Each structure stands twice: as structure tokens, then as C-alpha cells.
Amino acid sequence: MDARVLLDSLDAGVAAIAPDWTVAEWSFAAARITGLPADRVLGQNFWVAFPTARGAHVERILHDVLQDGIARSFVSPGRAPELAGKALETRVSRGPRSHLILEFREARSELSPESRAAQILTAFETERRLYRQLFESLPSPVLILTLDGQILEANREGSALLGLPDPRAARGQALSAWLPAMQHQSLAAALRDAIRRPQRLALAIDFAGEPAREVVAMLTRVDPDQADKVLFLALDVSREALLQQKLLRADRMAQLGQLVSGVAHELNNPLSAIAGFAEILAADAATPELRESAEIIHLEAMRAGQVVQTLLDFARHRLQTRQPVDLQDVVERVVALQRSGLRKAQAKAVLQFPEDLPEVMGDPQELQQVLLNAVLNAQQAVASAGRPGTITIGARLTDGHVTLLVEDTGPGVAPEILDRIFEPFFTTKGPDGTGLGLAISLGIVKAMGGRLYMHNIEGGGARLGIELPVGAPGAGPTPEPQAGFHPAARSLSVLVVEDENSVRRGFTLMAKRLGHLVTVASSYAEARDLLDAPNARYDAVVVDVHLDEAHTGFELFEQLLQEGRGRELRVVFTTGDSLSAQTRDALQRSERPVLRKPFKLDELREILERVAGG
């Protein structure tokens, strides 16, 4: 009969171990009894295939048999799931060519389930499986090492730390293979000293295709009674640092949201007054020069209001509305605004736009904000070079997108920080920078369906690319309001409830300039008195959301609603705060129109006529 057939026909499992501790034979019964198939054992180092045998009484028995040739037996727990709680009796003898022959069979069948020995074995196996489960489920990387640094066992996190797909792939390998040469001696010393007392060791785990991971490891002996195995418990501090950075960034973003929410109202109120007075001055200007000055004041106040709105949108990641925009017109306006700054920086602006460049989809105010930030950065780069330079702004059409390029002749961006320039709060300008300019620009461009990128130019300088989708064919940009004064269609009786004097005065002058009869109230109590007066009748009631510390505009609206006379339908809310969740929810419930500060005369006229007509 064939020797292999004979071997596999035995009820007992048979294994042969070569002098170099390689498993040379593994019978069918051996695979069944241990739960380890032949392809996982044959050719493997015995101590790698059975790491728990190392340092135990099994190792001593195997060495004794190999040395004196006297057969010996021992009892050990079975590994296969169906053998849980059962014991294996193994006989070890020395065969030809100094091979060790292991013959093992189940010993549990000889024990009564009620016997004390069977109960001890069951308890032992239960505890073993519990510790095994704990080892494998630990959320931190854990290795079992020999004193020379060979890996006997690894949990799933441990193999992941080493870049291995399976914990079994780590068995038998040297941990030093993942360490730089300069740390080999430190690891050897820590393994040696861990037998006497726990050791703390900082290491750099490195494997192909990944950046090195900084870990802090605790090394201690596994068994107080045995001095040949060390527990290696690691903390991936590089991952912990990354998580801390993400948490810190998220916390700073939350603080930014709270800050913007708190100051938006305080900024938009004076901006509303400035814009209102400037628009009235422009409408009634006696000379062209005065009209131009007033229009510039009005334009800049509205742009400042848009900056506040952009910060609000950035903090809450709200998608923006889009429309066709003439990109060259936006660039020309930005360059005109920065003419003085460019001169001080000794930077010459050169515009290169093809005549047939199509419009892009976006928001003109927000695109102006993106372009302004880009030009300011380029301007500062040229100034830092200490010599006259050039800022070239050009555009080209490629694959349904318009790519706008802003190039400067400054020193460029350090290569090691190129991948961080769009991170919120990252700045190279020290205390003079906020680290928000490019981060906000990135959010704006992405919301428009575009792309923002930066790279250095060979020979010096940097190039910022802004890629935006082309506008719909035949669509034109939203027409700007025509210059000049447009009175209301009919005179209305308007009640303005606003606690800030300058804003209240601006409201009054703007409404009167439209031809309306205006009554003002500076507080909630004053507004109630005017509304409760006999024969009080108003075509529109303009109420600020935030009146004073004790009352809001919503309280006034609720009282009008409870009257049941329909006067709540005449309410128009004004606000400079569009971030507060409480404000947004209250505005949605009221279903009333909102006039956001700062606003234009045409916007005020349109909303008053709409409310009075309703």
C-alpha cells in the first residue's frame, strides 16, 4: 500500500518535523484533529505554525526527545472548533534523519463528562477562547514577539500596522524588517530588558507605498513564569495626531461659524445704513463727480455685505445659486479696485482674454471675491520678491470649461506646503494672515461646479487656476439695475421698526425717496403703541428680526397674527443674520418675505409693493 494512503488512513494524526523545524509531513487526520489544513502547515516553521508551543512545556519535550531519542507524551487542548473543550494526547519520538514524529489523538473520549478532569479541560478551553477573542478584538495593534524579535502572533490591528492583509502573514517574520536600521539596536535592547520590567519604546513603522507611522510601544513579558515571549502593544501616534488635528480643525470651524453668526448682524446693520445713504446721494447728486463717488461708496458697501454673506455660506457649506457671468468684466472690476495696491507692490497687471470667450456659470459677487483674493495673493508675492513684477490674468476655453489663470512673478510656493494651501487656517503670512482666503475661494468655486488648483511656474512664480463651467448657450447675465432713480408705483404708508438709529434713518430716507409715507419706531413697545392706536393703518410693516434684549421682531409678528385682522400679512422682516438656525426656522414658519441687509432701493421698492399688493 502507498505510504501516503496508509498515513492518511490512520485515525491518529501524524506529523514529521525536520531538524530545521520545518513541518515535513502533515496527515489528513492531523488536519482534521487540529483544524489546520496541510497547505497552511507543510513547509512552515513549526514555531510559526504553532506559536503558543514556544516557551511552553511542549518545547522542552521536543528538545529532550531530539537530544536523547527517548519517546515522550504530553496532553494539550485541541484547536479545531469541534474539539473545543477536548484534549489531545501526543506522543513524540525521534525518527530517521533526526526527524521528530508526532502522533496525536483525542484523549477526551476516555474521560467522563462528569469527571473533574473533563470539567477542568472545559474550563481551560473556555478561558483560552476568551483570551483569544480579546486578543483579536483589541482596537490597538498587538504583537507577540520572541526575544530575538520574531513575530509569533499578531491581531488584526497589528497586521494592519505592518501593512499586511492577514495576521497569519506576520508569523515568523522579524519586526525589524519594518524598522529603520538605526532602531534595530533599540528594539533588541527593549526586548531583552522587557523580561525584567516593562519597556516604553518609540519606533517608526515603514512599509512600501505608505508614509512612516510613528508608534509608541509598550513591551512586557507575556507570562511571569516564562521568559521567552514579549507582548508588544503599540499606539499609532501619527494616526492619533492626525485625528487630533482633524478634531481641532472641526472645532475651529465651529468657532468660526459662531463668530460669523455673532458679528454678521453687527456688520450688516452699518453696511445697510452706508449703502442706503450712498444710493440716495447718488440719486440726488448735483454733479457727475458726486454721483460717481456715491456710487463707489454704495458698490463697496454692497460688496462688503457680500463678503459677510460669503463667510456665512462658507461656515454652513450652503450651495450657491448660479447664473451666466462675464468673467472679463469681473476681472476688470477687481483690477480697477486694486489699482492703488498694485502700484505700491510694483506689480503690473496684464489681462489676456480672447474676444470669443463665453460666459461662465457662477455668482458675479462671489467670483469677484475669489478673483480679489487671487490678485491680493499675487500682489503680495510680487512685493515679497523685492523687485518690480507682473501679474498676468488670462483665460481659455477647454472642454466646456473656462480656465482662468492668475500668474505672478513672485518667489512661488514652497513645494512642501503646496498640498496644504487650501486648508482652513493654514497661512504662511504669520499673524498677518487668517488662512481663510483660499479655503473660502475653494468652497465657492466647488459650489459653482468648478475646480481650483495651484502650482509653481518653472523659472519662478506661481499659477492659480480657476476652472468654471460654461454658461448655457444663448443665456445672458442677469441685467444690472439701470442707473438712476425709480420711484414707487404708488405711495404707501410704511411702519419701520428698527432699534439702530443710523439704520432706521437710512430706512426712512430710502422709503421717503421712493415716495412713501414713513412712520418709525425704535423699540418693541413704541411699535405696539403705534399699532394699537385708533385708526392705525399701514400698507407695510418693516420689522428687524433683532429689536432689543427683551424682544424680537417675531414677537411683534405673533401678536399681529393672534389679532386675526390680517395685519401680519403686511410684515416684512429685515435681518443681517442668515446663519442662526433659530432665526432661519422662525423665518420659515412665518412665511413672510425677508429683506437682507444691506439692500438696494430697487429691492426695497419691489418688496414693499409686493406686500402692499398682497
Steps between C-alpha positions, in 0.01 A plus 500: 500500500617852420660665806293818457174302478601302806590816692170671415300188592609516864258634761787669680656811358864472391751780445871497421731788592839540330816593699460864386148495654324496162177299495575223247189283536141577600241224467132528421410408860746764628312766303165374628605484864682835517281694257807601296498391131822359354562801270523726804749280685722312256826682440434739788726542800343302782527791745330734253216255438465433874620819673339409834724193524808716528613546857249246628564146626450381140825665392694337782361155413583536131858606576546215751378237251721644227800484732466159669266315264269390783130523400280715717129592520307813597140621506387827337164660408356441152491796255217404266157654583341158531768404755435797729537386860670175395859389552757348266749240610821531302790253485834631376780276372822546301488354150749458217729792411425660840140578402253533786186288453185627674202267535191647665142397567205623701525409868166644608304188404665319788371759749152506640330844446423502874860434597708770662767471228242559224360804681850645542571452130170666406572796729851528358373504142231757581758731654738446207232595248408807705857627505536424132190705422625788713837491324348504152241770577733751666474837318875557535782319317631205703783258419647202684878497448787269578803644673674534163209701355325228303122546474309202643149651495333820382146624538316663210609852597858378536508360146340822372775703665752294304304531177416129490159375383474218755643444851631159394730669247695658787595170668867413482607840368744730678351826626830671418414463130254790544743723693785725385844352567576757769213362716598130484730526802237688704243227429743223599582676826133560581414133435782387727410743781124431474557166674596690817265798479262660245667714234375803307637545149441748217529350152435590136309225318561521126382297203487557125246745366416658836656778706677387818273461800627626833406259778558484872519139622483338842696175530449256786538128554196292414528245783664580835616137521656494151766732368491446126194690372433872498171682455537797261210746545522798261330838476505654153579858607511624139136397458413644839667827404305506172173442685585776747574736212166416338316553829681829557416612146135403546493689829652809340247480217221485758650802675516679165132429445410638841722804448351579158149448632566742783658780297293473180215702650739762639678536163196499274314768694759777442556372146127533439507861617808582290353340188165672549641848550742452210223395262289802595802728451559348157135546401498867603858589410542847353820421306637194316800491732277483809284233340809289417630531856164400648470206260847374600406524869179309429680235292762439768241482778305238304823310430587503871153364571562224246828413676306452824249283316783296348643437847157389617465264205852367554431426865185301422605359158185614320490454121480822303267603217663541159448716193698585185780749580737701281832396652702776333271765648552354850878498454507858374300619800737323742808645334344847509433465873861387561667762282653681798617179670658372180691824462638476856609139440670600172283243325372552146169335414477352149162369374488242220143410399389366160215690337279191467530389864156372612334587828542266796248373753543662840414785729657834392544626856660178621719469193616853572590386852700204362679720246573767757661243731704360209623845394584594861706182543683561171555862595654400834718239327640760261561743787686232699744450211628855557499593131244616242289213367203406287162345573354341187130415497378305202234249401448221251218266400557124538245215494194699605687689772667839518833492682609828652871520584652750742881492469758702692876544480551463874711234677237225460365265768725268700444145361450349846194717568336496156255229612398702807428846360125435473467381862297730728722706735824397325704812424857591416446866590538461876276723713405702190318205340174329595541186288145538369540673163578197283284269712195721442587538131522121466156460656349764270649353183403144591142613569492641148600163355857611437854420608775701668867403490846648532849406387836668457626634168833381373747783537314666788153608600169323564190432293148482647248327274125557528298263284129581458222348288386692193161674522196364316501586126306815428468590867614841604603635839239636732460866398627754746244753626499807280662806646277773630199531727188284457211626717232268633185439299287644781550658840473263797470541874803320647587428864872438557594325828880515544700547819820642346475870429721516188326204337158638596592835350625332182173304471301820542688697236493214250126436544424872480715532189281233344197720575363321808363639825724364778439455873786370716524313830827444684376227735249221543293706745488800267395278211218351709373847593494607133326180390244522782413861423141560376469494121862379466542373147826404327549354154830344612670438836878462468631329816858417594537143626717616794334791680643511851614271782143429610312473170535381142314587184338158511314592819346799325403275208338243733288769668377625164424140402296442817292813433342326203474824299744396227755766589771232532483471120646854475820403686841504333792373708847648471813326625874500469526152656432211262699236686314455829293182484245657734461803272470285187236274658294796623513668157387179330208458739386858449491461119569873472741667252848591623703807406864415565740776601654679324245552222432732207224751432357279227485202740318710761255634241424153361441332835280782636284497189470123517388501863259793455353338190449168681 
